[in-house]
């Protein structure tokens, strides 16, 4: 009886392992896209300076990448709105861009929302599905979301 249970347990474990291996996505490497990381927020006089690290994972340079960013305070109130220009971006290149958030202390920034993509263009015109190709991350105390 004990041997039958052991064999049944091994068969069950094998089935579960096979199913989970089939359900797991195949590792096809990184999906081509654009990574935008809000790296840090630091005081600059009466302003807050937002530093972003952008990685263009596309095989083509971007001549335009302008994002509509909305800054929220700790109470969820819209505090500022920025049109941040991240271009030009070479293909397969990482860059750093810095933007001032005027008359706002960094500690008052709770969240930054990517509200819209105002421009996203390569040499041959507009990049299709640019918003979907943007992956956002934050290393700052504030979150960075779509």
ABEGO torsion letter per residue (X at the ends): XAAAAAAAAAAAAAAAAAAAAAABBBBAEBBBBBBBBBABBBBBEABBBBBBBBBBABABBBABBBBBBBBBBAAGBBABBBBBBAOBBBBGBBBBBBBBBBGBBAAABABBBBABBABBBBAAEBBBGAAAABBBBBABABBBBX
